[in-house]
Amino acid sequence: METVLGDNWQTPLAWLAIVAYIFIWTISLVGWRTARQRYRSRPASPLQSSNDVPGVSILRPLKGLDWNLFENLESTCRQRYPKFEILFSVAEEGDQALGVIDELKQKYPKVPIKVIIGDEKVGVNPKVNNLMRPYKQASYDILWVLDSNVIMEPGALARAVDALLSQRGDKPIGLVHHVPFAVTYDHMGLGNRVEEAFLNTNHARMYLAINTVAIESCVTGKSCMYRRSDLERVNASMQPAPPPLAPSEESTIGIGEREGYGMQAFGRFMAEDALIGQAVWHELGKRHDLSCDVAQNVLAKMSFMDYVWRRVRWIRVRKNMVLAATLAEPFTESIVVGLYGAWAVRHLTGGVPMWLTLLVHFSCWLAVDLDVYTSLAGNPVPRNAQMRFFQAWCIRELCALPIWVVAIFGNTIEWRGNLYGMMKNGEAKPLERRATRNVGGRNGVLYEAVPSAGP
């Protein structure tokens, strides 16, 4: 009787595992197919040579000397588009990035560049604080917000505007974004290689799949384009936005001054990019689109533990925004998927060994990931880097579940040297460190997080 009951319990579970296994592979193949179709060809936009184009304000918030900063910012100056301006912003007068901007202004005297010094405190998110003044001072309605460590191809701006002016079914496009693609160098650390393997395979594949299926917003903020007039109508409530203000009302309220609306509404969140995407989707009923360009994310030098804590940080942020999706995350990872898939195949067939199913599973998974990399990069992993990439890919896959476990049991994150406590819906509060005793932990010191004295 015990054997029969055990079999009766295991068989439905095995079928459930097979369904889950097929579902995850289907989603993965959607991402792989999108990468092949969208990114293997990047035609020039007709807007590059047209005089009748909407103006674009490019906003680049900066802090310090990021890796490869001159080349990152220079890619903005080299955009093939007839009508744009660039607004560089720093929070402090002594910021080292200002020297790089001076070099750019000398090299590109015909490019309209504005430099804005001083932020506006509207919340805990330093990026949003740094964006507030350029957001208000931008000359054009279309804003293209780029992180300081991003390089874009010269035709990317025109192709992004093309996408913004289009529709997705019967819905207008309200936001255009770009899949991040990590760029690293041979002399950098293990953390860089593991981050590269993650962003350029697993992350890209799932990011493309979710945005292709398009049943919900999924946006990262390395490169985002949207209309300021749209953002002025949203307040991060995720409820349908009221009608636009009448012209008479608009004239009495300055851009960015409507309390609780616009860019300032996202200052209380750590992942302002994701929340802006959700607001455009839910409050305005508009959709997102990806152009055929990638946001080349130049990685700063990082150790393996830097990589670990970076992943912990963003899992904790996501946990407080989309709990169900974060809890389901381990069941999409290659090792967990392979184990429950191999067990189900063995149980239902009565003879196929798990090791054989796992061998086929991991071989196919790696092949798909490498093809996604090739589609996004425009070339396969260089031959002299293939073994290092394979090692980093294996480390990433092996560490995914342990990192998730660490991240799921905590709400404290560190970002650019500052400590924050994550709260409901992705909001955050600043914390201060209190060194207690030297225990040889992270950075050699154990820190206690306590609420800061500030608001």
Disulfide bonds with the S-S distance in Angstrom:
none
